[in-house]
Amino acid sequence: MKDNFKVFKKGMLDGIPISLGYFAVAFALGIEAKQAGLTAFEALLLAGTTNASAGGYAAFRIIGEGGSYILMAITQLVVNIRYLLMSAALSQKFAPKTSVFHRALVAFDITDEIFGISIAQSGYLNPFYNYGAMLVSIPGWAFGAFFGVIMGNVLPESVVTALSVALYGMFLAIIIPPARKDKIIGFLVVISMALSFVFEKLTFLGETVQSFKVIILTVLISLAAAIFFPKEDEENEA
């Protein structure tokens, strides 16, 4: 129990910059929610249960335009399909005896940022680490959208933009330590960023391909890394 509580607190600390970044992003989503005709409470409920920027934005747009449930389901599937790969990767970080109950709770809030800090943990992942990060970050989504509806058009854009800097700092904190230890990881990070930039500029590929950008790059880069830079199982067990 003491170990779980210690890991839980570490997750909370690591989740603070994520929460600040989420608040800024969700603040902007709150403005979109207001334009779609949602109340502050409705925006809070939707953001707190979905925890997705692109998915939330698409949802508010569809609601505002009076789209169907089928359109909503298909859109969310396409926009959030990358989380299937993240879930598969994260499942390998748990000890084999980790219960389905813990796995299901962790799966509720697999976001890009929480996945990043979780996968960076050494050894097996303790679910209580994710619970700590979730406890701090989910309110950032929910209350960001809530206050976005109420005050989004009052505060200057510079204030909202400043809060989002926390996310960039958090990503640097995730990337730099392992990249310094392993040059291969650093090389793959640079390649990932470069290819992501290239994909972003290839507008002729269409919106459908752009939506699957993360999936495509993740599969290709992971496959290349597994072939050319295989990792021994003993390292993970240690």
C-alpha angles and dihedrals in degrees: 000000000000091000091049091051091049091051090045091056091048089054090052092051092048089048096057097083088043090054092050091051091046091051091056094047093045090048088064090045088054089060089053090047091053091051088051090057099254123143123235091257093050090050090049091051095047096045093044093054100040103037094192129122101200092035092048093048091049090048093052091048093051092047091049092051093045095244123177128260090247091055090048092051094048093046093050091048092054096041095046102033091109088074089071089067092043091051092050092050095045093049088065090060094064123089111257091247094055107128125243088241093063092042091052093050092049090047091059092073109031101145127163092260099042089047088053096054092040097052089047092062114107120242123355117351117245109217089220088068089062092044090057093049091046093050090058101035103045093062087052089061095042101045093038089061091041094055091038089065092047102039107009094111094044105057119071117256091240091065093052092045092050092060092057091064087080090070093055091049090050092052091051090051089054097045105039103059097052091039090056091050096045122032090198091061090048090050092050092049091054091047091049092052093046095049092045089054091049092050090050091057095046094088092162089073089075133230094285094061091042090055090056093044095110092047093049095046093044093053095044097045094042091049092049091047092049091051100043101028107031117183122220118240090229091070092060093045091052 
